[in-house]
């Protein structure tokens, strides 16, 4: 059997939903190059800045203080208070700590949301192009993904609410969207988000908003958020993470903002999954929020600088097609004339240039011809990468 043959013998009676999950992902393209220092890895959603030292020091202080035991399943009270105050300061909201649940990363936050809401046979409207893991989670619990694609034009990506309405039926439990988006960097304006909220109220459908990139918005401190217009008991879940803005991808720390009435249910689900987020990591998260604003601003500038370097170079490559420059996030998302199969194209580019890109085929139907490039990298690395890419994309 080839080492790339990942199929299971029939005697392994795993659930059909798990057996049906595609094993094809970005990591499979990258795996042969993980240890090659000659590769410029622009395929993952991860920058090259290390976590600030004061965050690590806070984690060490928590360990030395003995914060290594079981703790509150919704998160330690000081962190929940800190996160509520963080949102209130940024958005002018009045969140209480009982609306915060701390999770072991942004993906576990999404998993908690889907496990709480979706039965087998239910469906979730997923607004894409989007990071594919939401679809996998829905399918794991036996739900169905219904794709509603953002409209794509010279001015960028936009959402047609009528398309969302048309995709909903009596088994629709949630509408998932990301703003700023991965891979597009597009933001959904607050008035359009508000129309989604009104649709959710009308149909009794939950909204799950991924705001992981909400601080990486060029020219402004934070992205528009439904938290500024929603009522506390609206069917609204906001997903966030420390991974991007605080350079903490490997720490696995995130949080959910939710109605206070579901806090106990989220605690029970957490008990069955992780029993709670590591306590001394939560000490580090408090430090990240309370001391990290200068670093968040630096990360914002770093990504904007990277965006300009990459987009300036792409603008000079006649085969590249891209809408208006992304207003936020970490990514350029573009097409290349003559390379409609992005998976094959990424492998060819990797062989010819030693630059790793992610194929758009992973980000939803209709994105097979797109390529994603993460520009959260040093200017020197990006300049080198774009020169290497020029013969393949120019």
Secondary structure, DSSP 4 states (H G I P E B T S, - for coil): --TT-----TT----HHHHTS----HHHHHGGGTT-TT-EE-SSS--SPPPPHHHHHHHHHHHHTT--S---TT--HHHHHHHHHHHHHHH-----GGGEEEESSHHHHHHHHHHHH--TT-EEEEEES--THHHHHHHHTT-EEEEEEPEEETTEEE--HHHHHHH--TTEEEEEEESS-TTT-----HHHHHHHHHHHHHHT-EEEEE-TTTT-BTTSSS---GGGT--TTSSEEEEEESTTTTT-GGG--EEEE--GGGHHHHHHHHHHHTSS--HHHHHHHHHHHHH-HHHHHHHHHHHHHHHHHHHHHHHT-TTEE--SPPSBSSEEEEEETT---HHHHHHHHHHHH-EE-EEGGGG-TT-TTEEEEE--S-HHHHHHHHHHHHHHH-
